[in-house]
Amino acid sequence: MAGRSWRKPMALTRVLLACGIVGAVFFLAMDVVASFWLYPGYDYTAQQVSELSAIGAPSRDFWMTMGIPYAALSFAFALGVWRAGAGRRRITATAVLLALFAFNSLVWGWVAPMHMRGAAFSGTDAMHIVLTVVAVALMALFMIVGGSAFGRGFRLFSMLTLAAMLVAGGVVGTQIPAIAQGLPTPWMGLVERISVYAPSLWITVLAFMLLRETAPDWPAKSRTVNA
């Protein structure tokens, strides 16, 4: 009976954790479909991901609609991390940060959409930058806190992933005036996608680690301690 009672909640937890992996793939699919099929003239190597949801962009309706199931997957993953944490402070704190990041991502395009290149800079563009800073802060925090909950290997991976995200994001930040003026930004799209997909990769690795930890045959003594 004890084994059966353990398996049922763990089965739900594992489904929720798998949503992190599904969400990462789903976001990649959103990016590819919107970039190559729904936005004529969009340059994947030179334009931001945010431009796919910009006011007036032909891909905006698709992006905003698909953003809802993506947010649902992100919230589900955060809940899975919370359940897998089982009271371990660093993991539950990571779950809270992931949920806040999911909420920020959901409202981003609705309350703070950017305008297409060359349009006049407005209040929503300023708010878009503010929410970008919030998103970066949340991503940095969940990688730092989550990375500290596991062993040396995952901590190193977390720090390298965070460094890649921050460096790429910093490079993109230097191009904001050019974007506002509608000027060319060669290679910026690829650089920005490093900062976008680095956290997705981190989430995927965390999901696999917690899925392994919550497997029925995973020894209890091997589970994360002091987390």
Secondary structure, DSSP 8 states (H G I E B T S, - for coil): -HHHHHHHHHHHHHHHHHHHHHHHHHHHHHHHHIIIIISTT--TTTS-SGGGGSBT-TTHHHHHHHHHHHHHHHHHHHHHHHHHHTT-HHHHHHHHHHHHHHHHHHHHHHHS--B-TTS---HHHHHHHHHHHHHHHHHHHHHHHHHHTS-HHHHHHHHHHHHHHHHHHHHHHTTHHHHHTT---TTHHHHHHHHHHHHHHHHHHHHHHHHHHTSTTS-GGGS----
